[in-house]
């Protein structure tokens, strides 16, 4: 099922599942940063291990991108 299909699903739990997965992703990243551990993700069908340092760099880049998008930078 594609993400756009989830928005039109009849089952309320199924419609909410994508947002739940996004929240779980963010929580896993925060816990990894707090405990200075890495996580494993899939990107472009490749399994990748990200260290806590790499997560910090990604978070910093995301924050910079958000600042630029908001016009605050």
mmCIF file of the N, C-alpha and C atoms, coordinates in Angstrom:
data_MODEL
# 
_entry.id   MODEL 
# 
loop_
_atom_site.group_PDB 
_atom_site.id 
_atom_site.type_symbol 
_atom_site.label_atom_id 
_atom_site.label_alt_id 
_atom_site.label_comp_id 
_atom_site.label_asym_id 
_atom_site.label_entity_id 
_atom_site.label_seq_id 
_atom_site.pdbx_PDB_ins_code 
_atom_site.Cartn_x 
_atom_site.Cartn_y 
_atom_site.Cartn_z 
_atom_site.occupancy 
_atom_site.B_iso_or_equiv 
_atom_site.pdbx_formal_charge 
_atom_site.auth_seq_id 
_atom_site.auth_comp_id 
_atom_site.auth_asym_id 
_atom_site.auth_atom_id 
_atom_site.pdbx_PDB_model_num 
ATOM 1   N N  . UNK A 1 1  ? 0.841   -1.175 0.000  1.00 0.00 ? 1  UNK A N  1 
ATOM 2   C CA . UNK A 1 1  ? 0.000   0.000  0.000  1.00 0.00 ? 1  UNK A CA 1 
ATOM 3   C C  . UNK A 1 1  ? 0.886   1.237  0.000  1.00 0.00 ? 1  UNK A C  1 
ATOM 4   N N  . UNK A 1 2  ? 0.548   2.180  -0.821 1.00 0.00 ? 2  UNK A N  1 
ATOM 5   C CA . UNK A 1 2  ? 1.312   3.421  -0.938 1.00 0.00 ? 2  UNK A CA 1 
ATOM 6   C C  . UNK A 1 2  ? 0.809   4.431  0.095  1.00 0.00 ? 2  UNK A C  1 
ATOM 7   N N  . UNK A 1 3  ? 1.676   5.368  0.521  1.00 0.00 ? 3  UNK A N  1 
ATOM 8   C CA . UNK A 1 3  ? 1.251   6.354  1.521  1.00 0.00 ? 3  UNK A CA 1 
ATOM 9   C C  . UNK A 1 3  ? -0.017  7.108  1.129  1.00 0.00 ? 3  UNK A C  1 
ATOM 10  N N  . UNK A 1 4  ? -0.168  7.457  -0.141 1.00 0.00 ? 4  UNK A N  1 
ATOM 11  C CA . UNK A 1 4  ? -1.373  8.185  -0.540 1.00 0.00 ? 4  UNK A CA 1 
ATOM 12  C C  . UNK A 1 4  ? -2.617  7.315  -0.393 1.00 0.00 ? 4  UNK A C  1 
ATOM 13  N N  . UNK A 1 5  ? -2.475  5.981  -0.496 1.00 0.00 ? 5  UNK A N  1 
ATOM 14  C CA . UNK A 1 5  ? -3.609  5.074  -0.303 1.00 0.00 ? 5  UNK A CA 1 
ATOM 15  C C  . UNK A 1 5  ? -4.049  5.039  1.154  1.00 0.00 ? 5  UNK A C  1 
ATOM 16  N N  . UNK A 1 6  ? -3.112  5.260  2.069  1.00 0.00 ? 6  UNK A N  1 
ATOM 17  C CA . UNK A 1 6  ? -3.454  5.219  3.490  1.00 0.00 ? 6  UNK A CA 1 
ATOM 18  C C  . UNK A 1 6  ? -4.452  6.307  3.863  1.00 0.00 ? 6  UNK A C  1 
ATOM 19  N N  . UNK A 1 7  ? -4.382  7.447  3.228  1.00 0.00 ? 7  UNK A N  1 
ATOM 20  C CA . UNK A 1 7  ? -5.273  8.556  3.547  1.00 0.00 ? 7  UNK A CA 1 
ATOM 21  C C  . UNK A 1 7  ? -6.726  8.256  3.199  1.00 0.00 ? 7  UNK A C  1 
ATOM 22  N N  . UNK A 1 8  ? -6.942  7.351  2.271  1.00 0.00 ? 8  UNK A N  1 
ATOM 23  C CA . UNK A 1 8  ? -8.303  7.026  1.849  1.00 0.00 ? 8  UNK A CA 1 
ATOM 24  C C  . UNK A 1 8  ? -8.766  5.662  2.356  1.00 0.00 ? 8  UNK A C  1 
ATOM 25  N N  . UNK A 1 9  ? -7.975  5.006  3.197  1.00 0.00 ? 9  UNK A N  1 
ATOM 26  C CA . UNK A 1 9  ? -8.340  3.697  3.724  1.00 0.00 ? 9  UNK A CA 1 
ATOM 27  C C  . UNK A 1 9  ? -9.587  3.802  4.589  1.00 0.00 ? 9  UNK A C  1 
ATOM 28  N N  . UNK A 1 10 ? -10.392 2.754  4.570  1.00 0.00 ? 10 UNK A N  1 
ATOM 29  C CA . UNK A 1 10 ? -11.622 2.734  5.369  1.00 0.00 ? 10 UNK A CA 1 
ATOM 30  C C  . UNK A 1 10 ? -11.339 2.557  6.854  1.00 0.00 ? 10 UNK A C  1 
ATOM 31  N N  . UNK A 1 11 ? -10.296 1.826  7.185  1.00 0.00 ? 11 UNK A N  1 
ATOM 32  C CA . UNK A 1 11 ? -9.948  1.540  8.576  1.00 0.00 ? 11 UNK A CA 1 
ATOM 33  C C  . UNK A 1 11 ? -9.223  2.735  9.189  1.00 0.00 ? 11 UNK A C  1 
ATOM 34  N N  . UNK A 1 12 ? -9.742  3.255  10.289 1.00 0.00 ? 12 UNK A N  1 
ATOM 35  C CA . UNK A 1 12 ? -9.149  4.426  10.945 1.00 0.00 ? 12 UNK A CA 1 
ATOM 36  C C  . UNK A 1 12 ? -7.731  4.148  11.432 1.00 0.00 ? 12 UNK A C  1 
ATOM 37  N N  . UNK A 1 13 ? -7.494  2.940  11.942 1.00 0.00 ? 13 UNK A N  1 
ATOM 38  C CA . UNK A 1 13 ? -6.146  2.604  12.407 1.00 0.00 ? 13 UNK A CA 1 
ATOM 39  C C  . UNK A 1 13 ? -5.158  2.605  11.252 1.00 0.00 ? 13 UNK A C  1 
ATOM 40  N N  . UNK A 1 14 ? -5.584  2.108  10.115 1.00 0.00 ? 14 UNK A N  1 
ATOM 41  C CA . UNK A 1 14 ? -4.717  2.102  8.944  1.00 0.00 ? 14 UNK A CA 1 
ATOM 42  C C  . UNK A 1 14 ? -4.430  3.522  8.479  1.00 0.00 ? 14 UNK A C  1 
ATOM 43  N N  . UNK A 1 15 ? -5.432  4.383  8.512  1.00 0.00 ? 15 UNK A N  1 
ATOM 44  C CA . UNK A 1 15 ? -5.217  5.786  8.115  1.00 0.00 ? 15 UNK A CA 1 
ATOM 45  C C  . UNK A 1 15 ? -4.215  6.464  9.040  1.00 0.00 ? 15 UNK A C  1 
ATOM 46  N N  . UNK A 1 16 ? -4.233  6.123  10.309 1.00 0.00 ? 16 UNK A N  1 
ATOM 47  C CA . UNK A 1 16 ? -3.349  6.755  11.289 1.00 0.00 ? 16 UNK A CA 1 
ATOM 48  C C  . UNK A 1 16 ? -1.966  6.112  11.350 1.00 0.00 ? 16 UNK A C  1 
ATOM 49  N N  . UNK A 1 17 ? -1.771  4.991  10.679 1.00 0.00 ? 17 UNK A N  1 
ATOM 50  C CA . UNK A 1 17 ? -0.528  4.232  10.829 1.00 0.00 ? 17 UNK A CA 1 
ATOM 51  C C  . UNK A 1 17 ? 0.701   4.977  10.325 1.00 0.00 ? 17 UNK A C  1 
ATOM 52  N N  . UNK A 1 18 ? 0.589   5.730  9.251  1.00 0.00 ? 18 UNK A N  1 
ATOM 53  C CA . UNK A 1 18 ? 1.755   6.435  8.722  1.00 0.00 ? 18 UNK A CA 1 
ATOM 54  C C  . UNK A 1 18 ? 2.256   7.488  9.717  1.00 0.00 ? 18 UNK A C  1 
ATOM 55  N N  . UNK A 1 19 ? 1.336   8.238  10.309 1.00 0.00 ? 19 UNK A N  1 
ATOM 56  C CA . UNK A 1 19 ? 1.734   9.224  11.307 1.00 0.00 ? 19 UNK A CA 1 
ATOM 57  C C  . UNK A 1 19 ? 2.341   8.546  12.534 1.00 0.00 ? 19 UNK A C  1 
ATOM 58  N N  . UNK A 1 20 ? 1.792   7.390  12.919 1.00 0.00 ? 20 UNK A N  1 
ATOM 59  C CA . UNK A 1 20 ? 2.345   6.647  14.060 1.00 0.00 ? 20 UNK A CA 1 
ATOM 60  C C  . UNK A 1 20 ? 3.773   6.191  13.768 1.00 0.00 ? 20 UNK A C  1 
ATOM 61  N N  . UNK A 1 21 ? 4.024   5.732  12.551 1.00 0.00 ? 21 UNK A N  1 
ATOM 62  C CA . UNK A 1 21 ? 5.380   5.319  12.177 1.00 0.00 ? 21 UNK A CA 1 
ATOM 63  C C  . UNK A 1 21 ? 6.337   6.507  12.182 1.00 0.00 ? 21 UNK A C  1 
ATOM 64  N N  . UNK A 1 22 ? 5.874   7.660  11.741 1.00 0.00 ? 22 UNK A N  1 
ATOM 65  C CA . UNK A 1 22 ? 6.729   8.855  11.760 1.00 0.00 ? 22 UNK A CA 1 
ATOM 66  C C  . UNK A 1 22 ? 7.062   9.250  13.191 1.00 0.00 ? 22 UNK A C  1 
ATOM 67  N N  . UNK A 1 23 ? 6.074   9.179  14.094 1.00 0.00 ? 23 UNK A N  1 
ATOM 68  C CA . UNK A 1 23 ? 6.340   9.490  15.508 1.00 0.00 ? 23 UNK A CA 1 
ATOM 69  C C  . UNK A 1 23 ? 7.328   8.493  16.100 1.00 0.00 ? 23 UNK A C  1 
ATOM 70  N N  . UNK A 1 24 ? 7.166   7.220  15.777 1.00 0.00 ? 24 UNK A N  1 
ATOM 71  C CA . UNK A 1 24 ? 8.075   6.186  16.290 1.00 0.00 ? 24 UNK A CA 1 
ATOM 72  C C  . UNK A 1 24 ? 9.494   6.401  15.772 1.00 0.00 ? 24 UNK A C  1 
ATOM 73  N N  . UNK A 1 25 ? 9.615   6.827  14.528 1.00 0.00 ? 25 UNK A N  1 
ATOM 74  C CA . UNK A 1 25 ? 10.925  7.119  13.950 1.00 0.00 ? 25 UNK A CA 1 
ATOM 75  C C  . UNK A 1 25 ? 11.613  8.242  14.712 1.00 0.00 ? 25 UNK A C  1 
ATOM 76  N N  . UNK A 1 26 ? 10.877  9.311  14.957 1.00 0.00 ? 26 UNK A N  1 
ATOM 77  C CA . UNK A 1 26 ? 11.447  10.457 15.679 1.00 0.00 ? 26 UNK A CA 1 
ATOM 78  C C  . UNK A 1 26 ? 11.841  10.060 17.100 1.00 0.00 ? 26 UNK A C  1 
ATOM 79  N N  . UNK A 1 27 ? 10.994  9.278  17.769 1.00 0.00 ? 27 UNK A N  1 
ATOM 80  C CA . UNK A 1 27 ? 11.302  8.849  19.135 1.00 0.00 ? 27 UNK A CA 1 
ATOM 81  C C  . UNK A 1 27 ? 12.541  7.961  19.161 1.00 0.00 ? 27 UNK A C  1 
ATOM 82  N N  . UNK A 1 28 ? 12.658  7.036  18.202 1.00 0.00 ? 28 UNK A N  1 
ATOM 83  C CA . UNK A 1 28 ? 13.842  6.167  18.141 1.00 0.00 ? 28 UNK A CA 1 
ATOM 84  C C  . UNK A 1 28 ? 15.106  6.986  17.942 1.00 0.00 ? 28 UNK A C  1 
ATOM 85  N N  . UNK A 1 29 ? 15.045  8.004  17.096 1.00 0.00 ? 29 UNK A N  1 
ATOM 86  C CA . UNK A 1 29 ? 16.208  8.861  16.870 1.00 0.00 ? 29 UNK A CA 1 
ATOM 87  C C  . UNK A 1 29 ? 16.567  9.638  18.138 1.00 0.00 ? 29 UNK A C  1 
ATOM 88  N N  . UNK A 1 30 ? 15.569  10.159 18.834 1.00 0.00 ? 30 UNK A N  1 
ATOM 89  C CA . UNK A 1 30 ? 15.835  10.904 20.067 1.00 0.00 ? 30 UNK A CA 1 
ATOM 90  C C  . UNK A 1 30 ? 16.456  10.002 21.129 1.00 0.00 ? 30 UNK A C  1 
ATOM 91  N N  . UNK A 1 31 ? 15.928  8.803  21.276 1.00 0.00 ? 31 UNK A N  1 
ATOM 92  C CA . UNK A 1 31 ? 16.485  7.865  22.260 1.00 0.00 ? 31 UNK A CA 1 
ATOM 93  C C  . UNK A 1 31 ? 17.922  7.500  21.887 1.00 0.00 ? 31 UNK A C  1 
ATOM 94  N N  . UNK A 1 32 ? 18.174  7.288  20.606 1.00 0.00 ? 32 UNK A N  1 
ATOM 95  C CA . UNK A 1 32 ? 19.541  6.972  20.161 1.00 0.00 ? 32 UNK A CA 1 
ATOM 96  C C  . UNK A 1 32 ? 20.488  8.113  20.499 1.00 0.00 ? 32 UNK A C  1 
ATOM 97  N N  . UNK A 1 33 ? 20.044  9.342  20.310 1.00 0.00 ? 33 UNK A N  1 
ATOM 98  C CA . UNK A 1 33 ? 20.901  10.488 20.641 1.00 0.00 ? 33 UNK A CA 1 
ATOM 99  C C  . UNK A 1 33 ? 21.134  10.595 22.141 1.00 0.00 ? 33 UNK A C  1 
ATOM 100 N N  . UNK A 1 34 ? 20.082  10.387 22.928 1.00 0.00 ? 34 UNK A N  1 
ATOM 101 C CA . UNK A 1 34 ? 20.210  10.478 24.386 1.00 0.00 ? 34 UNK A CA 1 
ATOM 102 C C  . UNK A 1 34 ? 21.144  9.410  24.945 1.00 0.00 ? 34 UNK A C  1 
ATOM 103 N N  . UNK A 1 35 ? 21.138  8.235  24.327 1.00 0.00 ? 35 UNK A N  1 
ATOM 104 C CA . UNK A 1 35 ? 21.951  7.124  24.825 1.00 0.00 ? 35 UNK A CA 1 
ATOM 105 C C  . UNK A 1 35 ? 23.248  6.962  24.057 1.00 0.00 ? 35 UNK A C  1 
ATOM 106 N N  . UNK A 1 36 ? 23.487  7.865  23.095 1.00 0.00 ? 36 UNK A N  1 
ATOM 107 C CA . UNK A 1 36 ? 24.699  7.852  22.277 1.00 0.00 ? 36 UNK A CA 1 
ATOM 108 C C  . UNK A 1 36 ? 24.904  6.507  21.574 1.00 0.00 ? 36 UNK A C  1 
ATOM 109 N N  . UNK A 1 37 ? 23.817  6.010  21.000 1.00 0.00 ? 37 UNK A N  1 
ATOM 110 C CA . UNK A 1 37 ? 23.880  4.757  20.245 1.00 0.00 ? 37 UNK A CA 1 
ATOM 111 C C  . UNK A 1 37 ? 23.413  5.005  18.816 1.00 0.00 ? 37 UNK A C  1 
ATOM 112 N N  . UNK A 1 38 ? 23.735  4.092  17.949 1.00 0.00 ? 38 UNK A N  1 
ATOM 113 C CA . UNK A 1 38 ? 23.323  4.197  16.555 1.00 0.00 ? 38 UNK A CA 1 
ATOM 114 C C  . UNK A 1 38 ? 21.974  3.547  16.325 1.00 0.00 ? 38 UNK A C  1 
ATOM 115 N N  . UNK A 1 39 ? 21.463  3.741  15.133 1.00 0.00 ? 39 UNK A N  1 
ATOM 116 C CA . UNK A 1 39 ? 20.239  3.073  14.704 1.00 0.00 ? 39 UNK A CA 1 
ATOM 117 C C  . UNK A 1 39 ? 20.478  2.496  13.311 1.00 0.00 ? 39 UNK A C  1 
ATOM 118 N N  . UNK A 1 40 ? 19.619  1.608  12.916 1.00 0.00 ? 40 UNK A N  1 
ATOM 119 C CA . UNK A 1 40 ? 19.684  1.005  11.588 1.00 0.00 ? 40 UNK A CA 1 
ATOM 120 C C  . UNK A 1 40 ? 18.452  1.459  10.815 1.00 0.00 ? 40 UNK A C  1 
ATOM 121 N N  . UNK A 1 41 ? 18.669  1.942  9.596  1.00 0.00 ? 41 UNK A N  1 
ATOM 122 C CA . UNK A 1 41 ? 17.579  2.420  8.751  1.00 0.00 ? 41 UNK A CA 1 
ATOM 123 C C  . UNK A 1 41 ? 17.719  1.802  7.356  1.00 0.00 ? 41 UNK A C  1 
ATOM 124 N N  . UNK A 1 42 ? 16.663  1.923  6.589  1.00 0.00 ? 42 UNK A N  1 
ATOM 125 C CA . UNK A 1 42 ? 16.697  1.498  5.188  1.00 0.00 ? 42 UNK A CA 1 
ATOM 126 C C  . UNK A 1 42 ? 16.559  2.749  4.337  1.00 0.00 ? 42 UNK A C  1 
ATOM 127 N N  . UNK A 1 43 ? 17.525  2.969  3.471  1.00 0.00 ? 43 UNK A N  1 
ATOM 128 C CA . UNK A 1 43 ? 17.508  4.096  2.540  1.00 0.00 ? 43 UNK A CA 1 
ATOM 129 C C  . UNK A 1 43 ? 17.817  3.571  1.149  1.00 0.00 ? 43 UNK A C  1 
ATOM 130 N N  . UNK A 1 44 ? 16.960  3.904  0.205  1.00 0.00 ? 44 UNK A N  1 
ATOM 131 C CA . UNK A 1 44 ? 17.146  3.437  -1.173 1.00 0.00 ? 44 UNK A CA 1 
ATOM 132 C C  . UNK A 1 44 ? 17.349  1.923  -1.220 1.00 0.00 ? 44 UNK A C  1 
ATOM 133 N N  . UNK A 1 45 ? 16.529  1.217  -0.443 1.00 0.00 ? 45 UNK A N  1 
ATOM 134 C CA . UNK A 1 45 ? 16.577  -0.254 -0.374 1.00 0.00 ? 45 UNK A CA 1 
ATOM 135 C C  . UNK A 1 45 ? 17.906  -0.790 0.128  1.00 0.00 ? 45 UNK A C  1 
ATOM 136 N N  . UNK A 1 46 ? 18.665  0.030  0.851  1.00 0.00 ? 46 UNK A N  1 
ATOM 137 C CA . UNK A 1 46 ? 19.937  -0.385 1.446  1.00 0.00 ? 46 UNK A CA 1 
ATOM 138 C C  . UNK A 1 46 ? 19.833  -0.265 2.965  1.00 0.00 ? 46 UNK A C  1 
ATOM 139 N N  . UNK A 1 47 ? 20.320  -1.261 3.676  1.00 0.00 ? 47 UNK A N  1 
ATOM 140 C CA . UNK A 1 47 ? 20.352  -1.206 5.133  1.00 0.00 ? 47 UNK A CA 1 
ATOM 141 C C  . UNK A 1 47 ? 21.587  -0.423 5.544  1.00 0.00 ? 47 UNK A C  1 
ATOM 142 N N  . UNK A 1 48 ? 21.377  0.613  6.355  1.00 0.00 ? 48 UNK A N  1 
ATOM 143 C CA . UNK A 1 48 ? 22.461  1.520  6.745  1.00 0.00 ? 48 UNK A CA 1 
ATOM 144 C C  . UNK A 1 48 ? 22.454  1.694  8.261  1.00 0.00 ? 48 UNK A C  1 
ATOM 145 N N  . UNK A 1 49 ? 23.632  1.646  8.868  1.00 0.00 ? 49 UNK A N  1 
ATOM 146 C CA . UNK A 1 49 ? 23.771  1.943  10.292 1.00 0.00 ? 49 UNK A CA 1 
ATOM 147 C C  . UNK A 1 49 ? 24.205  3.390  10.423 1.00 0.00 ? 49 UNK A C  1 
ATOM 148 N N  . UNK A 1 50 ? 23.466  4.144  11.233 1.00 0.00 ? 50 UNK A N  1 
ATOM 149 C CA . UNK A 1 50 ? 23.808  5.540  11.495 1.00 0.00 ? 50 UNK A CA 1 
ATOM 150 C C  . UNK A 1 50 ? 24.263  5.665  12.937 1.00 0.00 ? 50 UNK A C  1 
ATOM 151 N N  . UNK A 1 51 ? 25.436  6.213  13.129 1.00 0.00 ? 51 UNK A N  1 
ATOM 152 C CA . UNK A 1 51 ? 25.940  6.436  14.486 1.00 0.00 ? 51 UNK A CA 1 
ATOM 153 C C  . UNK A 1 51 ? 25.219  7.627  15.099 1.00 0.00 ? 51 UNK A C  1 
ATOM 154 N N  . UNK A 1 52 ? 25.373  7.785  16.388 1.00 0.00 ? 52 UNK A N  1 
ATOM 155 C CA . UNK A 1 52 ? 24.769  8.937  17.060 1.00 0.00 ? 52 UNK A CA 1 
ATOM 156 C C  . UNK A 1 52 ? 25.320  10.237 16.481 1.00 0.00 ? 52 UNK A C  1 
ATOM 157 N N  . UNK A 1 53 ? 26.602  10.251 16.158 1.00 0.00 ? 53 UNK A N  1 
ATOM 158 C CA . UNK A 1 53 ? 27.217  11.443 15.566 1.00 0.00 ? 53 UNK A CA 1 
ATOM 159 C C  . UNK A 1 53 ? 26.579  11.771 14.217 1.00 0.00 ? 53 UNK A C  1 
ATOM 160 N N  . UNK A 1 54 ? 26.343  10.753 13.402 1.00 0.00 ? 54 UNK A N  1 
ATOM 161 C CA . UNK A 1 54 ? 25.694  10.980 12.112 1.00 0.00 ? 54 UNK A CA 1 
ATOM 162 C C  . UNK A 1 54 ? 24.267  11.500 12.308 1.00 0.00 ? 54 UNK A C  1 
ATOM 163 N N  . UNK A 1 55 ? 23.570  10.974 13.304 1.00 0.00 ? 55 UNK A N  1 
ATOM 164 C CA . UNK A 1 55 ? 22.213  11.456 13.598 1.00 0.00 ? 55 UNK A CA 1 
ATOM 165 C C  . UNK A 1 55 ? 22.234  12.925 14.005 1.00 0.00 ? 55 UNK A C  1 
ATOM 166 N N  . UNK A 1 56 ? 23.241  13.304 14.807 1.00 0.00 ? 56 UNK A N  1 
ATOM 167 C CA . UNK A 1 56 ? 23.366  14.708 15.212 1.00 0.00 ? 56 UNK A CA 1 
ATOM 168 C C  . UNK A 1 56 ? 23.588  15.617 13.996 1.00 0.00 ? 56 UNK A C  1 
ATOM 169 N N  . UNK A 1 57 ? 24.468  15.166 13.093 1.00 0.00 ? 57 UNK A N  1 
ATOM 170 C CA . UNK A 1 57 ? 24.724  15.960 11.885 1.00 0.00 ? 57 UNK A CA 1 
ATOM 171 C C  . UNK A 1 57 ? 23.456  16.095 11.036 1.00 0.00 ? 57 UNK A C  1 
ATOM 172 N N  . UNK A 1 58 ? 22.720  14.992 10.889 1.00 0.00 ? 58 UNK A N  1 
ATOM 173 C CA . UNK A 1 58 ? 21.482  15.040 10.109 1.00 0.00 ? 58 UNK A CA 1 
ATOM 174 C C  . UNK A 1 58 ? 20.460  15.978 10.754 1.00 0.00 ? 58 UNK A C  1 
ATOM 175 N N  . UNK A 1 59 ? 20.365  15.903 12.078 1.00 0.00 ? 59 UNK A N  1 
ATOM 176 C CA . UNK A 1 59 ? 19.414  16.768 12.780 1.00 0.00 ? 59 UNK A CA 1 
ATOM 177 C C  . UNK A 1 59 ? 19.804  18.230 12.602 1.00 0.00 ? 59 UNK A C  1 
ATOM 178 N N  . UNK A 1 60 ? 21.103  18.513 12.666 1.00 0.00 ? 60 UNK A N  1 
ATOM 179 C CA . UNK A 1 60 ? 21.565  19.883 12.476 1.00 0.00 ? 60 UNK A CA 1 
ATOM 180 C C  . UNK A 1 60 ? 21.244  20.363 11.059 1.00 0.00 ? 60 UNK A C  1 
ATOM 181 N N  . UNK A 1 61 ? 21.482  19.513 10.058 1.00 0.00 ? 61 UNK A N  1 
ATOM 182 C CA . UNK A 1 61 ? 21.162  19.883 8.674  1.00 0.00 ? 61 UNK A CA 1 
ATOM 183 C C  . UNK A 1 61 ? 19.661  20.118 8.509  1.00 0.00 ? 61 UNK A C  1 
ATOM 184 N N  . UNK A 1 62 ? 18.844  19.262 9.143  1.00 0.00 ? 62 UNK A N  1 
ATOM 185 C CA . UNK A 1 62 ? 17.390  19.420 9.062  1.00 0.00 ? 62 UNK A CA 1 
ATOM 186 C C  . UNK A 1 62 ? 16.952  20.729 9.698  1.00 0.00 ? 62 UNK A C  1 
ATOM 187 N N  . UNK A 1 63 ? 17.561  21.081 10.826 1.00 0.00 ? 63 UNK A N  1 
ATOM 188 C CA . UNK A 1 63 ? 17.210  22.337 11.497 1.00 0.00 ? 63 UNK A CA 1 
ATOM 189 C C  . UNK A 1 63 ? 17.599  23.532 10.642 1.00 0.00 ? 63 UNK A C  1 
ATOM 190 N N  . UNK A 1 64 ? 18.756  23.457 10.013 1.00 0.00 ? 64 UNK A N  1 
ATOM 191 C CA . UNK A 1 64 ? 19.197  24.545 9.132  1.00 0.00 ? 64 UNK A CA 1 
ATOM 192 C C  . UNK A 1 64 ? 18.236  24.665 7.953  1.00 0.00 ? 64 UNK A C  1 
ATOM 193 N N  . UNK A 1 65 ? 17.856  23.532 7.376  1.00 0.00 ? 65 UNK A N  1 
ATOM 194 C CA . UNK A 1 65 ? 16.928  23.548 6.238  1.00 0.00 ? 65 UNK A CA 1 
ATOM 195 C C  . UNK A 1 65 ? 15.586  24.140 6.663  1.00 0.00 ? 65 UNK A C  1 
ATOM 196 N N  . UNK A 1 66 ? 15.108  23.804 7.866  1.00 0.00 ? 66 UNK A N  1 
ATOM 197 C CA . UNK A 1 66 ? 13.847  24.372 8.341  1.00 0.00 ? 66 UNK A CA 1 
ATOM 198 C C  . UNK A 1 66 ? 13.964  25.862 8.537  1.00 0.00 ? 66 UNK A C  1 
ATOM 199 N N  . UNK A 1 67 ? 15.097  26.325 9.076  1.00 0.00 ? 67 UNK A N  1 
ATOM 200 C CA . UNK A 1 67 ? 15.307  27.756 9.259  1.00 0.00 ? 67 UNK A CA 1 
ATOM 201 C C  . UNK A 1 67 ? 15.283  28.474 7.916  1.00 0.00 ? 67 UNK A C  1 
ATOM 202 N N  . UNK A 1 68 ? 15.915  27.897 6.919  1.00 0.00 ? 68 UNK A N  1 
ATOM 203 C CA . UNK A 1 68 ? 15.921  28.514 5.590  1.00 0.00 ? 68 UNK A CA 1 
ATOM 204 C C  . UNK A 1 68 ? 14.514  28.530 4.997  1.00 0.00 ? 68 UNK A C  1 
ATOM 205 N N  . UNK A 1 69 ? 13.770  27.446 5.203  1.00 0.00 ? 69 UNK A N  1 
ATOM 206 C CA . UNK A 1 69 ? 12.407  27.375 4.684  1.00 0.00 ? 69 UNK A CA 1 
ATOM 207 C C  . UNK A 1 69 ? 11.519  28.408 5.362  1.00 0.00 ? 69 UNK A C  1 
ATOM 208 N N  . UNK A 1 70 ? 11.700  28.616 6.655  1.00 0.00 ? 70 UNK A N  1 
ATOM 209 C CA . UNK A 1 70 ? 10.884  29.565 7.402  1.00 0.00 ? 70 UNK A CA 1 
ATOM 210 C C  . UNK A 1 70 ? 11.325  31.014 7.182  1.00 0.00 ? 70 UNK A C  1 
ATOM 211 N N  . UNK A 1 71 ? 12.491  31.175 6.588  1.00 0.00 ? 71 UNK A N  1 
ATOM 212 C CA . UNK A 1 71 ? 12.992  32.523 6.349  1.00 0.00 ? 71 UNK A CA 1 
ATOM 213 C C  . UNK A 1 71 ? 13.653  33.157 7.559  1.00 0.00 ? 71 UNK A C  1 
ATOM 214 N N  . UNK A 1 72 ? 13.987  32.327 8.562  1.00 0.00 ? 72 UNK A N  1 
ATOM 215 C CA . UNK A 1 72 ? 14.586  32.841 9.794  1.00 0.00 ? 72 UNK A CA 1 
ATOM 216 C C  . UNK A 1 72 ? 16.098  32.947 9.713  1.00 0.00 ? 72 UNK A C  1 
ATOM 217 N N  . UNK A 1 73 ? 16.709  32.335 8.731  1.00 0.00 ? 73 UNK A N  1 
ATOM 218 C CA . UNK A 1 73 ? 18.177  32.324 8.665  1.00 0.00 ? 73 UNK A CA 1 
ATOM 219 C C  . UNK A 1 73 ? 18.709  33.591 8.030  1.00 0.00 ? 73 UNK A C  1 
# 
